[in-house]
Amino acid sequence: MSNRKEHDWVVGELELYITNDYDIYKEFLEPAYKACEKSSDKGTFNYSLALRLFKSIVNYGSNKYKRELDKSIKATMKAQTQVALNLLNDWEREYKLGNRYSSSNWK
């Protein structure tokens, strides 16, 4: 597998794992989404801090993936950063569309 294909596969695999793992979602993603929403509502949202938050979540998810499923996965820092960017951009897109996490339709 070429490096680019492997990178894309790792990014997709980690993103799916992190967004579908109940424990990661409830313990990390849900509070992160709420924090981003709260800071955006206040007008104090800082993209670089939010990205750092999502990077730490992805790092945790990557380590959990390696422990539970596949120790041989090569989740480089570049791949982890891409997953964090994807998660943050997905949240930001939903926020701009008016879909608030705190509303009852997201729970």
Contacts in CASP RR format, 6 or more apart in sequence:
PFRMAT RR
TARGET T0000
AUTHOR 0000-0000-0000
METHOD contacts of the structure
MODEL  1
MSNRKEHDWVVGELELYITNDYDIYKEFLEPAYKACEKSSDKGTFNYSLA
LRLFKSIVNYGSNKYKRELDKSIKATMKAQTQVALNLLNDWEREYKLGNR
YSSSNWK
1 9 0 8 1.000
6 74 0 8 1.000
7 76 0 8 1.000
7 78 0 8 1.000
7 79 0 8 1.000
7 82 0 8 1.000
10 73 0 8 1.000
10 74 0 8 1.000
10 75 0 8 1.000
10 76 0 8 1.000
10 79 0 8 1.000
11 79 0 8 1.000
11 82 0 8 1.000
11 83 0 8 1.000
11 86 0 8 1.000
12 83 0 8 1.000
13 65 0 8 1.000
13 73 0 8 1.000
14 58 0 8 1.000
14 61 0 8 1.000
14 62 0 8 1.000
14 65 0 8 1.000
14 75 0 8 1.000
14 79 0 8 1.000
14 80 0 8 1.000
14 83 0 8 1.000
15 83 0 8 1.000
15 86 0 8 1.000
15 87 0 8 1.000
17 61 0 8 1.000
17 65 0 8 1.000
17 69 0 8 1.000
18 24 0 8 1.000
18 25 0 8 1.000
18 29 0 8 1.000
18 57 0 8 1.000
18 58 0 8 1.000
18 61 0 8 1.000
18 83 0 8 1.000
18 87 0 8 1.000
19 25 0 8 1.000
19 29 0 8 1.000
19 87 0 8 1.000
21 61 0 8 1.000
21 64 0 8 1.000
24 57 0 8 1.000
24 60 0 8 1.000
24 61 0 8 1.000
24 64 0 8 1.000
28 57 0 8 1.000
28 60 0 8 1.000
29 57 0 8 1.000
29 87 0 8 1.000
30 101 0 8 1.000
32 50 0 8 1.000
32 53 0 8 1.000
32 54 0 8 1.000
32 57 0 8 1.000
33 91 0 8 1.000
33 101 0 8 1.000
34 101 0 8 1.000
34 102 0 8 1.000
35 53 0 8 1.000
36 45 0 8 1.000
36 50 0 8 1.000
36 53 0 8 1.000
36 88 0 8 1.000
36 91 0 8 1.000
36 92 0 8 1.000
36 95 0 8 1.000
37 95 0 8 1.000
37 100 0 8 1.000
37 101 0 8 1.000
37 102 0 8 1.000
39 45 0 8 1.000
39 46 0 8 1.000
39 50 0 8 1.000
40 95 0 8 1.000
47 88 0 8 1.000
50 88 0 8 1.000
51 84 0 8 1.000
51 85 0 8 1.000
51 88 0 8 1.000
54 84 0 8 1.000
54 85 0 8 1.000
54 87 0 8 1.000
54 88 0 8 1.000
55 80 0 8 1.000
55 81 0 8 1.000
55 84 0 8 1.000
57 84 0 8 1.000
57 87 0 8 1.000
58 80 0 8 1.000
58 81 0 8 1.000
58 83 0 8 1.000
58 84 0 8 1.000
58 87 0 8 1.000
59 80 0 8 1.000
62 73 0 8 1.000
62 75 0 8 1.000
62 80 0 8 1.000
65 73 0 8 1.000
65 75 0 8 1.000
66 73 0 8 1.000
66 75 0 8 1.000
99 105 0 8 1.000
99 106 0 8 1.000
100 106 0 8 1.000
END
